Amino acid sequence: MLGARLATQAAGEPILNSGVSALHRAPDFGPLVAPGRDAAPSRHTEAVTAVSPLLQVDGVSLEYRTHERVVRATHRVSFDMHEADRFVLLGPSGCGKSTLLKAVGGFIAPVEGEIRLGGQRVTAPGPDRIVVFQEFDQLSPWKTVKQNVVFPLKASGTLGRKEAEERALHYLAKVGLSKFADVHPHQLSGGMKQRVAIARALAMQPRVLLMDEPFAALDALTRRKMQEELLQLWDEVRFTLLFVTHSIEEALIVGNRIALLSPHPGRMRAEINSHDFNLASSGSAEFQSTAQRIHHMLFEEEQESVVHHE
Ligand SMILES: Nc1ncnc2c1ncn2[C@@H]1O[C@H](COP(=O)(O)OP(=O)(O)OP(=O)(O)O)[C@@H](O)[C@H]1O
């Protein structure tokens, strides 16, 4: 139904593709929309994806079990991420975005399906997947900014003291905090604390950087600035990013690909190719119409189908 609707859209608007793999095409193909991975890939799209994915989320269902009940957070979610993707999980509150991120981080095991990183099944947390959270208190308050960045580098046995300090200062410079290396977190603004958390995560040089609504607790102006800085950092470092948000605008700005999840329990509704958008284009008519279309897919189609089935 969703696919049929999208397939009828006019030229220049997002177009239907029969498989997720179509989204890995070169950036000059323009915005694309694809349905969830249940659809069989065409021979054309198979030919386009020769490179194997870095991260594979394959039919993953996630649950929370208590004595009283079982809460299913996601149902058979599948997507692939490639090197240097900026992949966004977007959906309404409670659809399982954070739970999926935790599962990729290795903190929760799927009850169904599998997550693979570089072809290896994810079974536990590891330094190849580092999370940046929303909360400002994720830094150790008794450590200086530099010590906060150095600590995981040394604790994980990644580097010796001298190399760890050099690497920490390198990434602190990248987020514009060289001058604040020796202060403590309580002397920083919320945005600065998030920059330290980002520097600390990037310094570990993870294979996938996981960000769970990292800018949601910031004021609107700082949030925009942080989005801009994150994209600048990505331009320099080319890290692979899995980013959770419930802001459609933020998803379009930060992501090059967006997975739309249905309300609880989260299922894949569609994937959107959003590489054409950034902060500069956020006022454009195309950006606004894409945002509206996503809103419709996330919320109104759901209500329509509820009404339809009553
Ligand atoms: N520790 C928990 N125990 C039981 N149920 C939980 C737990 N954490 C989350 N849930 C439930 O799992 C579902 C998915 O939660 P999750 O936090 O992943 O959603 P989300 O999409 O990230 O939401 P939000 O955007 O509000 O953060 C929700 O129904 C939630 O109530």
The ligand as an SDF file (V2000), in Angstrom:
LIG
                    3D

 31 33  0  0  0  0  0  0  0  0999 V2000
   13.5840   -1.2650   30.8030 N   0  0  0  0  0  0  0  0  0  0  0  0
   12.3950   -1.4640   30.2230 C   0  0  0  0  0  0  0  0  0  0  0  0
   11.5190   -2.3660   30.7280 N   0  0  0  0  0  0  0  0  0  0  0  0
   10.3300   -2.5880   30.1520 C   0  0  0  0  0  0  0  0  0  0  0  0
    9.9070   -1.9610   29.0290 N   0  0  0  0  0  0  0  0  0  0  0  0
   10.7340   -1.0620   28.4880 C   0  0  0  0  0  0  0  0  0  0  0  0
   12.0260   -0.7610   29.0430 C   0  0  0  0  0  0  0  0  0  0  0  0
   12.6270    0.1970   28.2770 N   0  0  0  0  0  0  0  0  0  0  0  0
   11.7630    0.4690   27.2770 C   0  0  0  0  0  0  0  0  0  0  0  0
   10.6370   -0.2660   27.3960 N   0  0  0  0  0  0  0  0  0  0  0  0
    9.4760   -0.2780   26.4910 C   0  0  0  0  0  0  0  0  0  0  0  0
    9.9270   -0.6750   25.2050 O   0  0  0  0  0  0  0  0  0  0  0  0
    9.2930    0.1010   24.2120 C   0  0  0  0  0  0  0  0  0  0  0  0
   10.3650    0.7970   23.3650 C   0  0  0  0  0  0  0  0  0  0  0  0
   11.0580    1.7400   24.1750 O   0  0  0  0  0  0  0  0  0  0  0  0
   12.2270    2.6450   23.6030 P   0  0  0  0  0  0  0  0  0  0  0  0
   12.7600    3.4700   24.7310 O   0  0  0  0  0  0  0  0  0  0  0  0
   13.1880    1.8090   22.8420 O   0  0  0  0  0  0  0  0  0  0  0  0
   11.4380    3.5630   22.5580 O   0  0  0  0  0  0  0  0  0  0  0  0
   11.9170    4.8950   21.8150 P   0  0  0  0  0  0  0  0  0  0  0  0
   11.3990    4.7970   20.4290 O   0  0  0  0  0  0  0  0  0  0  0  0
   13.3830    5.0800   21.9900 O   0  0  0  0  0  0  0  0  0  0  0  0
   11.1120    5.9990   22.6150 O   0  0  0  0  0  0  0  0  0  0  0  0
   11.5000    7.5480   22.9600 P   0  0  0  0  0  0  0  0  0  0  0  0
   11.5730    8.2680   21.6510 O   0  0  0  0  0  0  0  0  0  0  0  0
   10.3680    8.0070   23.8080 O   0  0  0  0  0  0  0  0  0  0  0  0
   12.8110    7.5130   23.6980 O   0  0  0  0  0  0  0  0  0  0  0  0
    8.3580    1.0530   24.9280 C   0  0  0  0  0  0  0  0  0  0  0  0
    7.0650    0.4810   24.9350 O   0  0  0  0  0  0  0  0  0  0  0  0
    8.8980    1.1090   26.3400 C   0  0  0  0  0  0  0  0  0  0  0  0
    7.8860    1.3460   27.2610 O   0  0  0  0  0  0  0  0  0  0  0  0
  1  2  1  0
  2  3  1  0
  2  7  2  0
  3  4  2  0
  4  5  1  0
  5  6  2  0
  6  7  1  0
  6 10  1  0
  7  8  1  0
  8  9  2  0
  9 10  1  0
 10 11  1  0
 11 12  1  0
 11 30  1  0
 12 13  1  0
 13 14  1  0
 13 28  1  0
 14 15  1  0
 15 16  1  0
 16 17  2  0
 16 18  1  0
 16 19  1  0
 19 20  1  0
 20 21  2  0
 20 22  1  0
 20 23  1  0
 23 24  1  0
 24 25  2  0
 24 26  1  0
 24 27  1  0
 28 29  1  0
 28 30  1  0
 30 31  1  0
M  END
$$$$
